[in-house]
Amino acid sequence: MQALDEWDVSESQKKQRITESLKGPASEAVRNLKLSKQDCTALDYLNVLQEVFGRTEKAAELVYQYEHTYQRKGEKMTEYMRRLDKILHQILLKKGAEPAEIDKIRIQQILRGAQPLDTVMLQLRTREGNREFKYLELIRAVREEEALLLEKSLREEKSSRRGEKVYVQPVRYNECSSDEDDPKETYEPEIDRQEQLTVYGEMQQTLKRVQEAQAELEQAHAHLHREILKVAEIQIEIQRSLSDMRTARVAVASDRWSSNETQRESAPMSSKERCFSCGELGHYQAQCTNRRPEGKRVEEFLKALEGLLSTSQVGNFREPR
């Protein structure tokens, strides 16, 4: 639509060129517009194409989507700006913003939606007091910063492969620089043949030490494996000895128990049976036939008691002095 204002031709020529450039469904949409509206303009043609093939969101929805579009992790700033510009263009078509405010809206969203530690965003914040950038100035500044980051990463990658540290100074492109001035050749580290041989010798020595350490490690591993096998054999022998000791204890206990049982079985019945009435063996008191009468037993008890008392008196008698 902005091109229509800059197109220095008559209205009829604008409509004719737009119609000639359309095919298929787009041509049908313009034809249907002509049938419903007699005095169509070139702007009407573009509006109907936008309504038929454009986005259906309203301006407020597009503004909300634009303000909530953030830079992805690892995404370049130019790619993030390209995504923002697509939404911003739709906002313009929906009359959601004025063309004079586009640059301000763009830089505000870039500073707000970029990654917090993005290098390009930090450089944009510090450039010229964070002033408002025009589109051309903004895209030039972003591409310069991305070129510096790419150059620095390439330098660091080369220095890490060569085993040395290279300090890279920032290189900025200006209008006077040409394609013949290659910054890679300007800052290429100079390493002569002697330095290359020295580095190669150090690498060979390091490789030799690594191989020796690996051989020692393998020997230690083999020795440790043998010791583990010995410990396992000793453990098996100990378990066998414990098992034999348990078997021997069980056998001894079994022999003792069997011998005791045999002795008990072989003992005569007479030694087991004793009468407490007559004092003889072979029967119990309930089966005793030699029971003495109670009176006789009392007499015998009294006689025994008298004999005991007489014995004690004789033992305690003392002669007169």
FIKEVO-946158 format. One record per residue (C-alpha): residue number from 0; residue in one letter; chain; x, z, y. Coordinates in pm, 1 decimal, padded with zeros to 6 digits. Layout:
<recs>
     n   res   chain          u          w          v
   NUM     a       A          X          Z          Y
...
</recs>
This chain:
<recs>
     n   res   chain          u          w          v
     0     m       A    00000.0    00000.0    00000.0
     1     q       A    00292.5    00060.5    00228.1
     2     a       A    00404.8   -00294.2    00147.8
     3     l       A    00082.8   -00433.8    00293.6
     4     d       A    00172.5   -00297.7    00635.6
     5     e       A    00519.8   -00450.5    00614.1
     6     w       A    00389.7   -00781.2    00481.5
     7     d       A    00391.3   -01015.7    00780.5
     8     v       A    00129.5   -01263.8    00659.5
     9     s       A   -00239.7   -01311.6    00717.1
    10     e       A   -00507.3   -01118.4    00527.6
    11     s       A   -00621.2   -01424.2    00332.9
    12     q       A   -00266.3   -01494.6    00215.5
    13     k       A   -00226.2   -01131.9    00105.3
    14     k       A   -00542.5   -01150.3   -00106.4
    15     q       A   -00441.3   -01487.4   -00248.8
    16     r       A   -00093.6   -01370.8   -00353.1
    17     i       A   -00231.1   -01049.5   -00507.1
    18     t       A   -00491.5   -01246.9   -00701.7
    19     e       A   -00233.6   -01497.5   -00826.2
    20     s       A   -00007.4   -01220.6   -00953.4
    21     l       A   -00281.8   -01056.9   -01163.9
    22     k       A   -00369.4   -01139.7   -01523.7
    23     g       A   -00603.1   -01012.9   -01792.0
    24     p       A   -00787.7   -00685.8   -01722.3
    25     a       A   -00638.2   -00656.6   -01373.0
    26     s       A   -00775.2   -00998.6   -01275.7
    27     e       A   -01114.5   -00903.5   -01418.9
    28     a       A   -01119.1   -00583.0   -01212.1
    29     v       A   -01058.1   -00778.1   -00888.4
    30     r       A   -01320.5   -01037.0   -00985.3
    31     n       A   -01579.6   -00766.0   -01045.2
    32     l       A   -01493.2   -00614.3   -00706.7
    33     k       A   -01557.2   -00949.7   -00535.9
    34     l       A   -01898.1   -00972.1   -00703.0
    35     s       A   -02003.0   -00629.5   -00576.7
    36     k       A   -01842.5   -00650.6   -00231.5
    37     q       A   -01832.5   -00968.4   -00026.5
    38     d       A   -01581.8   -00887.1    00250.1
    39     c       A   -01296.8   -00744.2    00038.2
    40     t       A   -00951.8   -00687.7    00181.5
    41     a       A   -00610.7   -00677.8    00018.1
    42     l       A   -00619.5   -00299.9    00042.9
    43     d       A   -00948.3   -00301.2   -00151.9
    44     y       A   -00776.6   -00499.7   -00425.3
    45     l       A   -00501.3   -00240.7   -00454.9
    46     n       A   -00750.3    00046.2   -00443.7
    47     v       A   -00956.9   -00092.3   -00728.8
    48     l       A   -00644.1   -00145.8   -00935.6
    49     q       A   -00545.3    00212.3   -00869.6
    50     e       A   -00889.2    00336.9   -00972.7
    51     v       A   -00893.3    00130.1   -01291.9
    52     f       A   -00536.3    00173.8   -01412.0
    53     g       A   -00407.6    00472.4   -01213.6
    54     r       A   -00416.6    00841.3   -01290.7
    55     t       A   -00750.0    01019.7   -01283.8
    56     e       A   -00628.5    01355.8   -01149.7
    57     k       A   -00733.5    01468.2   -00807.9
    58     a       A   -00486.5    01528.4   -00526.6
    59     a       A   -00504.2    01906.8   -00564.9
    60     e       A   -00430.2    01880.0   -00936.7
    61     l       A   -00131.7    01655.5   -00870.0
    62     v       A    00002.0    01895.0   -00605.9
    63     y       A   -00026.8    02184.1   -00850.6
    64     q       A    00153.0    01981.3   -01117.2
    65     y       A    00425.3    01887.4   -00868.6
    66     e       A    00485.2    02247.1   -00762.0
    67     h       A    00510.3    02357.7   -01126.1
    68     t       A    00750.3    02087.7   -01240.4
    69     y       A    01087.6    02250.9   -01310.6
    70     q       A    01425.6    02122.5   -01412.4
    71     r       A    01486.3    02135.6   -01785.7
    72     k       A    01793.9    02300.4   -01928.9
    73     g       A    02074.9    02043.8   -01944.6
    74     e       A    01882.4    01789.6   -01735.8
    75     k       A    02069.7    01610.5   -01459.0
    76     m       A    01949.9    01649.9   -01103.1
    77     t       A    01890.5    01274.3   -01066.8
    78     e       A    01662.5    01275.9   -01371.4
    79     y       A    01473.8    01575.8   -01233.6
    80     m       A    01430.8    01400.6   -00897.4
    81     r       A    01301.2    01090.6   -01074.1
    82     r       A    01028.4    01293.9   -01244.3
    83     l       A    00933.4    01456.2   -00915.1
    84     d       A    00916.1    01122.7   -00732.2
    85     k       A    00667.8    00982.0   -00984.0
    86     i       A    00427.1    01268.7   -00920.9
    87     l       A    00492.6    01258.4   -00546.7
    88     h       A    00400.9    00890.3   -00535.6
    89     q       A    00067.1    00964.1   -00700.9
    90     i       A    00005.6    01238.2   -00444.9
    91     l       A    00059.0    00985.5   -00166.8
    92     l       A   -00183.9    00743.0   -00325.8
    93     k       A   -00444.1    01019.7   -00351.0
    94     k       A   -00390.7    01114.4    00016.9
    95     g       A   -00261.9    01456.5   -00084.0
    96     a       A    00031.1    01450.1    00160.2
    97     e       A    00144.9    01267.7    00469.2
    98     p       A    00431.7    01017.3    00440.3
    99     a       A    00624.1    01195.6    00716.4
   100     e       A    00633.7    01517.3    00509.8
   101     i       A    00758.9    01362.2    00187.1
   102     d       A    01128.4    01440.9    00244.2
   103     k       A    01051.0    01803.7    00327.4
   104     i       A    00826.5    01844.7    00022.9
   105     r       A    01088.7    01686.3   -00201.1
   106     i       A    01384.7    01905.4   -00097.7
   107     q       A    01172.1    02221.3   -00111.0
   108     q       A    01064.0    02155.4   -00467.6
   109     i       A    01417.7    02061.3   -00574.4
   110     l       A    01558.6    02389.2   -00444.1
   111     r       A    01269.2    02586.0   -00591.1
   112     g       A    01238.7    02417.5   -00930.5
   113     a       A    01604.3    02355.6   -01019.4
   114     q       A    01796.1    02570.5   -01265.0
   115     p       A    01926.2    02890.6   -01094.7
   116     l       A    02290.7    02813.2   -01177.8
   117     d       A    02278.6    02436.4   -01138.7
   118     t       A    02594.8    02328.2   -00957.2
   119     v       A    02430.2    02043.3   -00768.0
   120     m       A    02152.0    02268.6   -00642.5
   121     l       A    02404.5    02527.5   -00521.2
   122     q       A    02594.1    02258.1   -00332.2
   123     l       A    02272.5    02137.5   -00169.6
   124     r       A    02197.0    02490.1   -00051.0
   125     t       A    02535.3    02525.2    00117.5
   126     r       A    02553.9    02180.4    00277.6
   127     e       A    02505.7    02181.4    00652.8
   128     g       A    02303.7    02502.2    00666.8
   129     n       A    02042.4    02394.9    00411.8
   130     r       A    01893.4    02142.4    00650.6
   131     e       A    01623.7    01892.3    00557.9
   132     f       A    01768.1    01590.1    00378.4
   133     k       A    01633.7    01240.8    00404.2
   134     y       A    01589.2    01056.9    00077.0
   135     l       A    01900.5    00841.7    00117.5
   136     e       A    02118.6    01138.5    00214.2
   137     l       A    01977.9    01347.1   -00068.5
   138     i       A    02032.8    01092.4   -00343.0
   139     r       A    02386.0    01019.7   -00214.2
   140     a       A    02478.0    01389.9   -00210.9
   141     v       A    02334.9    01446.6   -00558.1
   142     r       A    02518.4    01151.4   -00709.8
   143     e       A    02847.3    01256.3   -00548.4
   144     e       A    02819.4    01606.8   -00694.7
   145     e       A    02730.4    01472.6   -01038.3
   146     a       A    03028.5    01236.5   -01023.4
   147     l       A    03257.5    01529.9   -00939.6
   148     l       A    03121.4    01733.6   -01230.0
   149     l       A    03165.0    01443.6   -01470.2
   150     e       A    03521.7    01386.5   -01352.5
   151     k       A    03604.9    01754.4   -01391.9
   152     s       A    03460.3    01770.2   -01742.5
   153     l       A    03662.6    01464.4   -01845.6
   154     r       A    03981.1    01620.3   -01707.6
   155     e       A    03921.7    01946.9   -01889.9
   156     e       A    03847.0    01763.4   -02212.8
   157     k       A    04170.5    01565.8   -02189.2
   158     s       A    04375.4    01873.1   -02104.1
   159     s       A    04227.6    02066.6   -02398.2
   160     r       A    04317.5    01785.5   -02636.8
   161     r       A    04674.0    01768.7   -02507.3
   162     g       A    04722.6    02145.2   -02514.1
   163     e       A    04796.2    02185.2   -02145.2
   164     k       A    04601.8    02300.8   -01841.8
   165     v       A    04546.1    02061.8   -01552.8
   166     y       A    04421.5    02180.7   -01214.8
   167     v       A    04177.0    01925.2   -01077.5
   168     q       A    04115.1    01893.0   -00708.6
   169     p       A    03769.6    01779.8   -00594.1
   170     v       A    03752.6    01406.3   -00529.5
   171     r       A    03487.8    01271.6   -00298.5
   172     y       A    03398.5    00909.7   -00265.0
   173     n       A    03368.5    00766.1    00078.1
   174     e       A    03284.7    00430.8    00219.7
   175     c       A    03652.5    00334.6    00250.5
   176     s       A    03723.6    00380.7   -00120.0
   177     s       A    03726.5    00070.1   -00336.1
   178     d       A    03701.9   -00003.3   -00707.6
   179     e       A    04078.0   -00056.1   -00722.3
   180     d       A    04144.2    00310.3   -00632.5
   181     d       A    04088.4    00472.1   -00970.3
   182     p       A    04093.1    00853.4   -00940.2
   183     k       A    04181.8    00879.4   -01308.7
   184     e       A    04510.2    00700.1   -01244.9
   185     t       A    04576.8    00906.5   -00931.7
   186     y       A    04552.0    01241.2   -01112.4
   187     e       A    04678.8    01132.3   -01455.0
   188     p       A    04934.7    01392.7   -01579.7
   189     e       A    05277.9    01245.3   -01635.7
   190     i       A    05426.6    01338.7   -01972.6
   191     d       A    05751.7    01173.4   -02067.5
   192     r       A    05890.1    01108.5   -02412.0
   193     q       A    06094.5    01428.9   -02426.1
   194     e       A    05792.4    01646.9   -02355.7
   195     q       A    05594.4    01465.1   -02622.1
   196     l       A    05870.0    01526.9   -02876.9
   197     t       A    05882.5    01894.6   -02779.8
   198     v       A    05510.1    01932.9   -02823.6
   199     y       A    05526.1    01750.4   -03156.7
   200     g       A    05805.5    01980.4   -03278.8
   201     e       A    05609.3    02290.6   -03183.1
   202     m       A    05307.6    02156.2   -03365.7
   203     q       A    05515.2    02095.8   -03679.3
   204     q       A    05655.0    02450.5   -03669.0
   205     t       A    05309.1    02594.3   -03624.2
   206     l       A    05182.2    02389.2   -03916.7
   207     k       A    05469.9    02511.7   -04134.3
   208     r       A    05398.3    02875.9   -04048.0
   209     v       A    05032.6    02824.9   -04128.5
   210     q       A    05119.5    02676.7   -04468.0
   211     e       A    05353.3    02968.2   -04548.2
   212     a       A    05088.9    03219.9   -04451.5
   213     q       A    04838.3    03036.8   -04668.3
   214     a       A    05074.9    03047.8   -04968.5
   215     e       A    05132.8    03422.9   -04922.9
   216     l       A    04761.1    03476.6   -04900.3
   217     e       A    04705.6    03289.8   -05226.3
   218     q       A    04973.4    03498.8   -05402.2
   219     a       A    04818.3    03821.1   -05276.9
   220     h       A    04480.2    03701.9   -05395.2
   221     a       A    04614.7    03626.5   -05744.6
   222     h       A    04786.4    03968.0   -05766.4
   223     l       A    04467.9    04140.6   -05657.1
   224     h       A    04274.8    03950.1   -05922.7
   225     r       A    04513.6    04067.0   -06195.3
   226     e       A    04488.7    04428.6   -06080.7
   227     i       A    04111.2    04408.4   -06086.1
   228     l       A    04122.6    04281.6   -06446.1
   229     k       A    04348.4    04572.3   -06545.9
   230     v       A    04114.2    04824.7   -06387.7
   231     a       A    03823.1    04667.3   -06572.6
   232     e       A    04007.6    04695.2   -06906.4
   233     i       A    04089.9    05063.1   -06841.7
   234     q       A    03728.1    05129.9   -06756.0
   235     i       A    03616.0    04970.9   -07082.9
   236     e       A    03863.4    05186.0   -07281.4
   237     i       A    03739.8    05502.5   -07109.2
   238     q       A    03381.8    05414.4   -07191.4
   239     r       A    03474.2    05357.4   -07555.7
   240     s       A    03653.8    05694.8   -07572.7
   241     l       A    03355.0    05874.0   -07423.2
   242     s       A    03127.0    05705.5   -07672.5
   243     d       A    03350.3    05812.2   -07965.5
   244     m       A    03360.3    06171.5   -07836.6
   245     r       A    02982.3    06183.3   -07814.0
   246     t       A    02952.9    06048.6   -08169.0
   247     a       A    03198.1    06311.7   -08300.9
   248     r       A    03011.2    06594.9   -08129.3
   249     v       A    02683.6    06482.0   -08280.4
   250     a       A    02841.1    06462.1   -08627.7
   251     v       A    02991.3    06814.8   -08603.9
   252     a       A    02664.9    06961.8   -08483.3
   253     s       A    02479.6    06789.1   -08764.8
   254     d       A    02724.3    06924.4   -09026.6
   255     r       A    02689.3    07279.3   -08894.8
   256     w       A    02314.1    07261.4   -08898.9
   257     s       A    02305.5    07123.8   -09252.4
   258     s       A    02548.4    07393.8   -09380.3
   259     n       A    02339.4    07672.7   -09226.6
   260     e       A    02028.9    07534.6   -09384.2
   261     t       A    02203.1    07510.4   -09719.4
   262     q       A    02318.1    07871.9   -09699.2
   263     r       A    01971.3    07986.8   -09615.1
   264     e       A    01821.8    07795.6   -09902.6
   265     s       A    02086.7    07915.2   -10148.7
   266     a       A    02045.9    08285.3   -10058.2
   267     p       A    01859.1    08484.7   -10338.1
   268     m       A    01511.6    08602.0   -10273.9
   269     s       A    01613.2    08956.6   -10363.2
   270     s       A    01846.5    08976.0   -10061.6
   271     k       A    01569.0    08873.2   -09837.6
   272     e       A    01304.1    09113.1   -09976.3
   273     r       A    01353.2    09491.3   -09925.8
   274     c       A    01106.1    09773.4   -09970.0
   275     f       A    01102.1    10034.7   -09696.4
   276     s       A    00918.2    10282.8   -09920.0
   277     c       A    01149.6    10320.7   -10217.4
   278     g       A    01452.6    10144.4   -10071.3
   279     e       A    01487.3    09896.0   -10355.8
   280     l       A    01530.5    09516.9   -10326.2
   281     g       A    01308.6    09247.4   -10463.4
   282     h       A    00974.3    09349.7   -10318.9
   283     y       A    00803.2    09469.0   -10001.6
   284     q       A    00645.2    09803.5   -09919.8
   285     a       A    00293.6    09671.3   -09977.6
   286     q       A    00393.9    09560.9   -10327.7
   287     c       A    00587.0    09881.2   -10414.3
   288     t       A    00478.8    10058.1   -10738.7
   289     n       A    00729.9    10343.8   -10711.0
   290     r       A    00562.6    10521.4   -10424.7
   291     r       A    00636.2    10889.7   -10396.5
   292     p       A    00362.9    11136.5   -10299.9
   293     e       A    00347.6    11248.1   -09942.1
   294     g       A    00412.7    11614.4   -10025.1
   295     k       A    00728.8    11537.2   -10215.5
   296     r       A    00851.5    11325.4   -09935.2
   297     v       A    00794.6    11611.0   -09689.5
   298     e       A    00982.6    11853.8   -09911.8
   299     e       A    01276.8    11620.1   -09936.6
   300     f       A    01276.8    11581.6   -09560.3
   301     l       A    01279.4    11960.6   -09507.6
   302     k       A    01564.5    12008.5   -09755.5
   303     a       A    01769.1    11745.4   -09585.0
   304     l       A    01702.3    11912.2   -09250.3
   305     e       A    01809.6    12253.8   -09380.1
   306     g       A    02127.8    12111.5   -09520.9
   307     l       A    02203.8    11953.3   -09189.0
   308     l       A    02145.9    12278.1   -09002.4
   309     s       A    02363.5    12476.9   -09239.2
   310     t       A    02642.3    12232.4   -09200.2
   311     s       A    02625.4    12255.5   -08824.0
   312     q       A    02632.1    12640.6   -08832.9
   313     v       A    02940.1    12646.3   -09052.3
   314     g       A    03119.3    12413.0   -08823.7
   315     n       A    03040.6    12624.8   -08515.5
   316     f       A    03124.3    12973.3   -08664.4
   317     r       A    03402.7    13171.5   -08492.8
   318     e       A    03586.7    13482.2   -08632.5
   319     p       A    03574.5    13815.2   -08437.0
   320     r       A    03876.9    13902.4   -08232.0
</recs>
